[in-house]
Amino acid sequence: MRAVIVDCAIYRAGRRLRGPTDVVAALTEARDSVDGFLWIGLHEPTAEEFDRVSTEFGLHPLAVEDALKAHQRPKLEVYDDSLFMVLKPVHYEPADDTVSTSELMLFLGDSFVVTVRHGEGAPLSEVRRRLESAPDVLRQGPTSVLYAVSDAVVDHYIDVAAELQVDLEELEAEVFAPSGGDAKNTASRIYTFKRQVLEFRRATGPLASPMERLAGPGVPYVVESARPFFRDVSDHLTRANEQVEGLDRLLSDILSAHLAQMGVRQNDDMRKISAWAAMAAVPTMVAGVYGMNFTHMPELDWAWSYPAVVGLMAGAVTGLYRLFKRRGWL
């Protein structure tokens, strides 16, 4: 069990007391105090490892199943003995410009918070340190943990959106460069970027409804004084969603522009090919006529026939070249 426990502590009056040796005894101690609560953090527990915690804390079986299996959409569920929330932190990897998501589940109940993390990139360690340095916030009990975690996750959404905006500007410059870049590689990058944005939207979009519920009245285990703070998180989430939607729209526009550019370049190539084919057709036609080897053909016995025909071919090709050049086909 200790292998999956990232951190565990009792908090009272906004101060961390100690890391308990027994989770059940610590929960009893936290409940016996007026303003104390237990915060236990787990990382990818198995069903057997999570069984004792779920039993002693009275967690709902459906929420436990979601926490163990992961791959959940962001959501907020209210059960008789606990509040269950799913968040999807987003991680940006600057080395290869990719976005990945992890999962973070929070159980809030009577004097306890249980956090279950799947994957990397969840900001729990930093959130815990920040809360422990702000006892006035930590005094609000489990609600303070829910707010601080939600705020950290949503604020990171905005940071990742800003990073993606920089990558999008670089991609846009590549698409509209005079050389046009590698068309095949550019199209691949655009589609890959759209998949990254789609992954991002799956994390930010569904979270809007839970944030609105937390900002409103009547949510158990959430103190009323925290509603303005959750409204602030909701506002930040709205901003992040608008940025993500803007990225998606710009990507669609860039893709359309790229496809249009490819069509224009293909038309230019076809015109050039057609112009060169037309210039090659004239001498081919003349040479074909005089290569038929009939007995009675005009100018066969004329001494200047060969240079005259060659001059005719050169003059026709030169005239066509100038014509196509003037019309922009070459």
C-alpha positions in Angstrom: 0.0 0.0 0.0 2.8 2.4 0.8 4.2 2.0 -2.7 1.2 3.8 -4.2 0.8 6.5 -1.4 2.5 9.6 -2.7 1.7 11.7 0.4 -0.5 11.5 3.4 -1.1 14.0 6.1 -3.6 15.4 8.7 -4.3 19.1 8.5 -5.8 21.1 11.4 -6.4 24.8 11.5 -4.6 25.2 8.2 -1.4 23.5 9.4 0.1 20.2 8.5 0.5 18.0 11.6 2.3 14.8 10.5 2.2 11.9 8.2 0.1 9.2 9.9 1.3 5.6 10.1 -2.2 4.1 9.8 -4.8 5.6 7.4 -7.8 4.4 9.3 -6.6 5.8 12.6 -5.7 9.1 10.9 -9.2 9.4 9.5 -10.7 8.8 12.9 -8.5 11.4 14.4 -9.3 14.0 11.7 -13.1 13.4 12.2 -12.8 13.8 16.0 -11.3 17.3 15.5 -13.4 20.3 14.7 -11.4 21.7 11.8 -9.2 18.8 10.8 -9.1 16.6 7.6 -7.0 13.9 6.1 -5.5 14.3 2.6 -4.1 11.1 1.1 -2.6 11.0 -2.4 -2.4 7.8 -4.4 -0.7 7.0 -7.7 -2.2 4.3 -10.0 -3.4 2.0 -7.3 -4.6 -1.5 -8.1 -8.0 -2.8 -7.0 -6.4 -4.7 -4.1 -4.4 -1.6 -2.9 -7.4 0.7 -3.2 -9.9 -1.7 -1.5 -9.0 -0.8 2.1 -9.2 3.0 1.4 -12.5 2.7 -0.4 -14.0 0.6 2.3 -12.9 2.7 5.3 -13.7 6.0 3.6 -17.1 4.8 2.4 -16.4 5.6 -1.3 -19.2 4.7 -3.8 -18.4 1.5 -5.9 -19.1 3.3 -9.2 -16.7 6.1 -8.3 -14.1 3.5 -7.2 -14.5 1.7 -10.5 -14.0 4.9 -12.4 -10.9 5.8 -10.4 -9.3 2.4 -11.0 -10.1 2.1 -14.7 -9.4 5.7 -15.6 -10.1 6.9 -19.2 -12.9 9.1 -17.9 -14.2 12.4 -19.1 -14.0 15.3 -16.7 -17.1 15.2 -14.6 -18.6 15.8 -11.1 -20.6 13.1 -9.4 -22.4 13.6 -6.0 -22.9 10.4 -3.9 -24.4 10.0 -0.5 -21.1 9.9 1.4 -18.7 11.6 -0.9 -18.1 14.0 -3.9 -16.3 12.6 -6.9 -14.6 14.7 -9.5 -12.5 13.8 -12.5 -9.9 16.2 -14.0 -7.6 15.7 -17.0 -4.3 17.7 -16.6 -2.6 18.5 -19.8 1.2 18.2 -20.4 3.0 19.9 -23.2 6.3 18.4 -24.4 8.3 21.2 -26.1 10.9 18.7 -27.6 8.4 17.3 -30.1 5.5 19.8 -29.7 3.1 17.2 -28.4 0.2 17.4 -25.9 -0.6 14.5 -23.6 -3.2 14.1 -20.9 -3.2 12.3 -17.6 -6.1 11.8 -15.2 -6.8 13.0 -11.7 -9.6 11.9 -9.5 -10.7 13.5 -6.2 -12.9 12.1 -3.5 -14.2 14.6 -1.0 -16.1 13.5 2.1 -16.5 14.0 5.8 -13.0 15.3 6.8 -11.1 13.6 4.1 -9.7 14.1 0.6 -8.4 11.2 -1.5 -6.6 12.0 -4.8 -5.9 9.3 -7.3 -3.5 10.1 -10.1 -3.0 8.2 -13.4 -0.1 9.1 -15.7 2.4 11.9 -15.3 2.0 15.7 -15.3 -0.5 16.2 -12.5 0.5 19.2 -10.3 -0.4 17.7 -6.9 3.0 18.1 -5.3 3.2 21.8 -6.1 -0.4 22.3 -5.1 0.2 20.7 -1.7 3.2 22.9 -1.1 1.4 26.0 -2.1 -1.6 25.2 0.1 0.6 24.4 3.1 2.1 27.9 2.7 -1.3 29.4 2.7 -3.0 28.3 6.0 -5.9 30.8 5.6 -6.9 28.9 2.4 -6.2 25.4 3.9 -8.5 26.2 6.8 -11.5 25.7 4.4 -10.9 22.0 4.6 -11.3 19.6 1.7 -12.9 22.3 -0.3 -9.6 24.2 -0.4 -7.9 21.1 -1.9 -10.6 20.8 -4.6 -10.3 24.5 -5.5 -6.4 24.5 -5.5 -6.2 21.4 -7.7 -8.8 22.7 -10.1 -7.2 26.1 -10.3 -3.8 24.6 -11.0 -5.1 22.3 -13.7 -7.1 25.1 -15.4 -4.3 27.6 -15.2 -2.0 25.1 -16.9 -4.5 24.8 -19.7 -3.9 28.4 -20.5 -0.2 28.0 -20.4 -0.4 25.0 -22.8 -2.8 26.9 -25.1 -0.2 29.7 -25.3 2.5 27.2 -26.3 0.3 25.8 -28.9 -0.4 29.3 -30.2 3.3 29.7 -30.8 3.5 26.4 -32.7 0.5 27.4 -34.8 2.1 30.7 -35.8 5.2 28.8 -36.9 3.0 26.4 -38.9 1.1 29.3 -40.4 4.4 30.9 -41.5 5.5 27.7 -43.1 2.2 27.3 -45.0 2.3 30.8 -46.4 6.0 30.9 -47.2 6.8 31.8 -50.8 8.4 28.4 -51.4 5.4 26.6 -50.0 7.6 24.1 -48.1 7.2 20.4 -48.3 3.5 20.0 -49.2 3.2 16.4 -48.0 5.1 17.1 -44.7 3.0 20.3 -44.1 -0.3 18.5 -44.5 0.9 15.8 -42.1 1.9 18.4 -39.5 -1.5 20.1 -39.8 -3.4 16.9 -39.2 -1.1 16.0 -36.3 -1.6 19.4 -34.8 -5.4 19.0 -35.1 -5.2 15.7 -33.2 -3.3 17.5 -30.5 -5.9 20.2 -30.3 -8.7 17.6 -30.2 -7.0 15.8 -27.3 -6.8 19.2 -25.6 -10.5 19.9 -26.2 -11.4 16.5 -24.6 -9.8 17.7 -21.4 -11.1 21.3 -21.3 -14.6 21.1 -22.9 -16.4 18.7 -20.6 -15.0 20.4 -17.5 -17.1 23.5 -18.0 -20.3 22.0 -16.6 -18.7 20.7 -13.4 -17.1 24.1 -12.8 -20.4 25.8 -13.2 -22.0 23.4 -10.7 -19.2 24.1 -8.1 -19.7 27.8 -8.6 -23.4 27.5 -7.8 -25.2 26.6 -4.6 -26.1 23.2 -3.2 -23.0 21.1 -3.8 -22.3 19.0 -0.7 -18.9 19.0 0.9 -18.2 22.4 -0.7 -18.4 25.4 1.6 -20.5 28.3 0.4 -17.7 30.8 0.8 -15.7 29.0 -1.9 -18.3 29.7 -4.6 -16.5 33.0 -5.8 -13.2 31.1 -6.1 -14.8 28.4 -8.3 -16.4 31.1 -10.4 -12.9 32.5 -10.9 -11.7 29.0 -12.0 -14.7 28.8 -14.3 -13.8 32.1 -15.9 -10.3 30.9 -16.5 -11.7 27.7 -18.0 -13.9 29.6 -20.3 -10.9 31.5 -21.5 -9.0 28.3 -22.1 -11.9 26.8 -24.0 -12.1 29.9 -26.2 -8.3 29.6 -26.9 -8.7 26.0 -27.8 -11.7 26.7 -30.1 -9.7 29.5 -31.7 -6.8 27.2 -32.4 -9.1 24.6 -33.9 -10.7 27.2 -36.2 -7.4 28.6 -37.3 -6.1 25.1 -38.0 -9.1 24.4 -40.2 -8.5 27.7 -42.1 -4.8 26.9 -42.5 -5.7 23.5 -43.8 -8.1 25.0 -46.3 -5.5 27.5 -47.4 -2.9 24.8 -47.7 -5.2 22.7 -49.9 -6.1 25.7 -52.0 -2.4 26.5 -52.5 -1.7 22.9 -53.5 -4.5 23.2 -56.1 -3.1 26.4 -57.4 0.4 24.9 -57.7 -1.0 21.9 -59.5 -2.9 24.1 -61.9 0.4 26.0 -62.5 2.2 22.8 -63.1 -0.5 21.5 -65.5 -0.3 24.8 -67.5 3.5 24.5 -67.7 3.2 20.9 -68.9 0.6 21.8 -71.4 2.7 24.7 -72.7 5.7 22.5 -73.2 3.6 19.8 -74.8 2.2 22.4 -77.2 5.6 23.6 -78.2 6.8 20.0 -78.7 3.7 19.2 -80.8 4.4 21.7 -83.6 7.8 20.3 -84.6 6.6 16.8 -84.1 3.7 17.4 -86.5 6.0 19.0 -89.2 8.6 16.2 -88.8 5.8 13.6 -89.0 4.5 15.1 -92.2 7.9 15.1 -93.9 8.8 11.6 -92.5 6.0 9.8 -94.4 8.3 9.1 -97.4 5.8 9.5 -100.1 7.1 9.9 -103.6 5.3 13.0 -104.7 5.7 15.5 -101.8 6.3 19.3 -102.3 9.8 20.7 -101.9 11.5 17.3 -101.8 13.9 18.3 -104.5 14.4 21.8 -103.3 17.9 22.5 -101.9 16.7 24.7 -99.1 13.9 22.4 -98.0 15.6 21.0 -94.9 16.8 24.4 -93.4 13.4 25.9 -94.3 11.5 23.2 -92.4 13.9 23.5 -89.4 13.5 27.2 -89.4 9.7 26.9 -89.5 9.9 24.6 -86.5 12.1 26.9 -84.6 10.0 29.9 -85.4 6.8 28.2 -84.4 8.3 27.0 -81.1 9.7 30.5 -80.4 6.3 32.1 -81.1 4.5 29.7 -78.8 7.1 30.2 -76.1 6.6 34.0 -76.2 2.9 33.6 -76.2 2.8 31.3 -73.2 5.4 33.5 -71.4 3.3 36.6 -71.9 0.2 34.8 -70.5 2.1 33.5 -67.4 2.0 29.9 -68.3 5.8 29.6 -68.2 
